[in-house]
Amino acid sequence: MIKQPLSTITGIDTHAHIFEQNLPMVQGRRYSPAYDALVEQYISHLDRNGLSGGVLVQPSFLGTDNHYMLDALKRYPKRLRGIAVVDRTISAQALDDLAQGGVVGVRLNLVGKTLDDYAEPDWQAFFQKLAERGLQLEIQRSFDDFSRFLPAMLTCGVTVVIDHFGLPAGGIDLQKPSHRLLLGMLDNAQLWVKLSASYRSALDEAQRQDAFAQLRKACGGIERFLWGSDWPHTQFEDRTDFDAQYALLRALIPDETERNRVLINNPAGLFRFV
């Protein structure tokens, strides 16, 4: 895989999706796109905003067939990395092949799903394989539920990225024991937080600022924060766009040095751009 020196990285969007509406989609999906989101369109968004790289996250509705994303990674090896969706029974060789193709982690979208017992041997073996290869585990689930399953995932040493502020619907509420429990876990260096898609939690500006302040305090700084556009904002396409989400980051972190930490330094190593 071709890597780039840190000096050439101007910013990394760590959460975006590409797809075509005629691709095979999984049964039982919660959403079916009625449009195409092409990698060329995504690259144009990066270029217009002066960002050097991006991370493509496999859409849940495409299931474990990562070929469309892998093709984009092959076309833009310097600029793009990928987060795949895989079965927990995936072989070590298959994970190695994905990593060779630019994949740096796997995703578990647990929204709307019954939680498994992640302490089971099969799950633990899966997490161990990820940890041994330095592949991260990205989780999308409600803020209320993370404390129920994170401890079992962390035992093998895998790095876990919490998507979309942790989806704290209506904001982080310190009156909720589950919210306090998750905040109390965030001093663990294995846990990272993605500042993305606050609209999926219906956060207004004050709630977004408060959530960031609470998460920052719990993490002990900004060294484990990332930013993602969530382009093309599936199911919210008419309410926001790439430029608006990038502008929200600048409002959330007005200090340029701190913002560059979140845009450049933090993701560069985690997503293997350097």
DASUL-V714488 format. One record per backbone hydrogen bond with DSSP energy under -1.0 kcal/mol. NH is the residue of the N-H (numbers start at 0). CO is the residue of the C=O. E is the energy in kcal/mol with one decimal. If there is no record, write none. Layout:
<<NH | CO | E> <NH | CO | E>>
//
This chain:
<<3 | 272 | -2.3> <7 | 4 | -1.9> <8 | 5 | -1.6> <11 | 262 | -1.7> <12 | 52 | -2.1> <13 | 226 | -2.9> <15 | 54 | -1.2> <16 | 230 | -2.6> <18 | 36 | -2.2> <22 | 19 | -1.8> <25 | 60 | -2.1> <36 | 18 | -2.8> <41 | 37 | -2.0> <42 | 38 | -2.8> <43 | 39 | -1.7> <44 | 40 | -1.6> <45 | 41 | -2.1> <46 | 42 | -2.7> <47 | 43 | -2.4> <48 | 44 | -1.5> <49 | 46 | -1.4> <50 | 45 | -2.9> <52 | 10 | -2.0> <53 | 78 | -2.6> <54 | 12 | -2.2> <55 | 80 | -3.0> <56 | 15 | -3.6> <57 | 82 | -2.9> <61 | 58 | -1.6> <62 | 59 | -1.5> <64 | 61 | -1.3> <65 | 63 | -1.3> <69 | 65 | -2.7> <70 | 66 | -2.2> <71 | 67 | -1.4> <72 | 68 | -2.2> <73 | 69 | -2.0> <74 | 70 | -1.6> <75 | 71 | -1.8> <79 | 75 | -2.2> <80 | 53 | -1.7> <81 | 101 | -2.0> <82 | 55 | -2.7> <83 | 104 | -2.4> <89 | 86 | -1.8> <94 | 90 | -1.9> <95 | 91 | -2.2> <96 | 92 | -2.4> <97 | 93 | -2.1> <98 | 94 | -2.5> <99 | 95 | -2.2> <100 | 96 | -1.2> <101 | 98 | -1.6> <102 | 97 | -2.4> <103 | 81 | -3.0> <105 | 135 | -2.5> <106 | 83 | -2.6> <107 | 137 | -3.2> <109 | 107 | -1.0> <109 | 139 | -2.1> <112 | 109 | -1.9> <117 | 115 | -1.1> <119 | 116 | -1.9> <123 | 119 | -2.6> <124 | 120 | -2.6> <125 | 121 | -1.8> <126 | 122 | -2.7> <127 | 123 | -2.2> <128 | 124 | -2.1> <129 | 125 | -1.9> <130 | 126 | -2.6> <131 | 127 | -2.6> <133 | 130 | -1.1> <134 | 129 | -2.5> <135 | 103 | -2.1> <136 | 158 | -2.8> <137 | 105 | -3.0> <138 | 160 | -2.7> <139 | 107 | -2.0> <142 | 166 | -1.8> <144 | 141 | -1.8> <147 | 144 | -2.1> <148 | 145 | -1.2> <149 | 145 | -2.7> <152 | 148 | -1.3> <153 | 149 | -2.0> <156 | 153 | -1.7> <159 | 189 | -2.6> <160 | 136 | -2.7> <161 | 191 | -2.9> <162 | 138 | -2.7> <164 | 193 | -2.8> <165 | 162 | -2.2> <166 | 163 | -2.7> <168 | 166 | -1.4> <169 | 200 | -2.7> <170 | 167 | -3.5> <175 | 172 | -2.0> <179 | 175 | -2.0> <180 | 176 | -2.5> <181 | 177 | -1.8> <182 | 178 | -2.3> <183 | 179 | -2.2> <184 | 181 | -1.1> <187 | 184 | -1.9> <190 | 187 | -2.0> <191 | 159 | -2.7> <192 | 223 | -2.6> <193 | 161 | -2.8> <194 | 225 | -3.3> <195 | 193 | -1.4> <199 | 196 | -1.8> <200 | 197 | -1.4> <201 | 198 | -1.1> <202 | 197 | -1.8> <207 | 203 | -2.7> <208 | 204 | -2.5> <209 | 205 | -2.4> <210 | 206 | -2.7> <211 | 207 | -2.4> <212 | 208 | -2.4> <213 | 209 | -2.6> <214 | 210 | -2.6> <215 | 211 | -2.9> <216 | 212 | -2.2> <217 | 213 | -2.2> <218 | 214 | -2.4> <219 | 215 | -1.1> <220 | 215 | -1.9> <224 | 221 | -1.6> <225 | 192 | -2.1> <227 | 194 | -1.5> <229 | 14 | -2.8> <232 | 229 | -3.0> <235 | 232 | -2.9> <238 | 235 | -2.2> <244 | 240 | -2.0> <245 | 241 | -2.2> <246 | 242 | -2.1> <247 | 243 | -1.8> <248 | 244 | -1.4> <249 | 245 | -1.6> <250 | 246 | -1.8> <251 | 247 | -2.4> <252 | 248 | -2.8> <258 | 254 | -2.6> <259 | 255 | -2.6> <260 | 256 | -1.4> <261 | 257 | -1.7> <262 | 258 | -2.5> <263 | 259 | -2.8> <264 | 259 | -1.2> <265 | 260 | -3.1> <267 | 263 | -2.1> <268 | 264 | -1.0> <269 | 265 | -1.2> <270 | 266 | -2.6> <271 | 268 | -1.3> <272 | 267 | -2.8> <273 | 267 | -1.1>>
//
